[in-house]
Amino acid sequence: MKSLLGHMLWPALTRFVSDQTIGGNVGLIYTFHYVGVPVIPGVCQDLFLEPSSFSNVLDFVCRHMAPLEPADFLDRLEAGTLPPRAIMLTFDDGTRDAYTHALPELEKRGLKACFFVCPGLIEQRRNIPCLELMDICAGAAAGHHRIALEVRTALEMETLPLEIVIGDDASRKAAYHLLWPHVYRSVSSHHAALFASLRMQMKVLPGTPSYPLATWEQLDEMHRRGMWIANHTMSHSTRFADPPKRFAEEVAQAFETLDRRYPAPRRLFCYPYGSSRDVSSETSRLLEGLNTNVAFLTQGGSARPRRDGMLGLHREDATYSVGAAKLAPLLALAR
């Protein structure tokens, strides 16, 4: 539906809206996640964009929008001098496809983007929680699994008895949706143990992750080529799951690591998941205390510093297809 509406409304309505509403002190920030096909059909499909569709989205951006480098976009957004249809490109999680697929396509068009990464996960050779769970459900042995799921929250440790039947893709999708809410509310320090237990209980054979994280060497190369590498917490931590002290440490340690490796004039931070449960006056004060200059949310909408401040910039998904990207300016206005 988003794709269809985007193609139908772009020439007459959405482009007009873009000209009239994007510019000055209002900008549009596109967010991408993974360039490739979903790990499990029907699971988080909005996070995946096939390579050909990704190329089409970038072509649309170059032809019809006004893409700016991150530093230029943020300077002009704060000053209120953005050109009409000004846009900034961001990528969450820092998976290896950002280097192998996104980087060449960006460079081919002379585009620059900001990539938010989790230094702790890179150093531990782990992965983003949702991707790790997708790989577990995709690789689980067929059959009936009785799971004792140990979930550690900020308040307690609980063991949940679950029954999971694995067969076709539909059952793997169902397993993911059953397990994910419990992973999401588990403190980030417990994720490694939780996933190790799940692999053992669901008889998952060792294998290469479907979407491994980029290596430091690959991120170094992206930085040398003009991309901005920025803070997504050490281990994809959320204030919803982690206590305030733990979340603050996650953000601070990531800044220390990235400041040494990729010094930049601004400290940029992106909330993992970016839900309303994570973003609050408490987290804003925490970010201010860490000298954060800009923070990005996942919720849709246009970037409006006068409304949300520079620590609450909204972004629009540029997923599904070029039609969805065409619809994004109109959705941003509506939200």
ABEGO torsion letter per residue (X at the ends): XAAAAAAAAAAAAAAAAAAAABEEABBBBBBBBBBEBBABBGBGAAABBBAAAAAAAAAAAAAABBBBBAAAAAAAAAAGABBBGBBBBBBBGGBAAAAAAAAAAAAAAGBBBBBBBBAAAAAAGBBBAAAAAAAAAAABBBEBBBBBBBBBBAABBBBBBBBBBBBBAAAAAAAAAAAAAAAAABBAAAAAAAAAAAAAAAGBBBBBBABBBBBAAAAAAAAAAGBBBBBAEAAGBBAAABBAAAAAAAAAAAAAAAAAABBBABBBBBBBGGBAAABBAAAAAAAAAAGBABBBBABBEBBBAAAAEAAABBBBBABGBAAAAAAAAAAAAAX
